[in-house]
Amino acid sequence: MREQKTQSLQNRFSAYVVAAVTNRRTRYLENKNRVKEREYAVIEMLDRTYIDFSEEFNKYVMDQIIQESGEISKQ
């Protein structure tokens, strides 16, 4: 009888440990994925900002060239 109680206690403890490890692993992987998603979002934002800045800068330079060529042709 005592062996059955000990065996039952060991089985419950083993089930508890397996559940705890599984839950912890799941939370760890979710957090790791969340961090990666944030990193990808930041990288994408940086790429877009750089592209947008580049386009805006090119437009600005073209506008300056057009204005200067207009001033030169007036003279």
Disulfide bonds with the S-S distance in Angstrom:
none
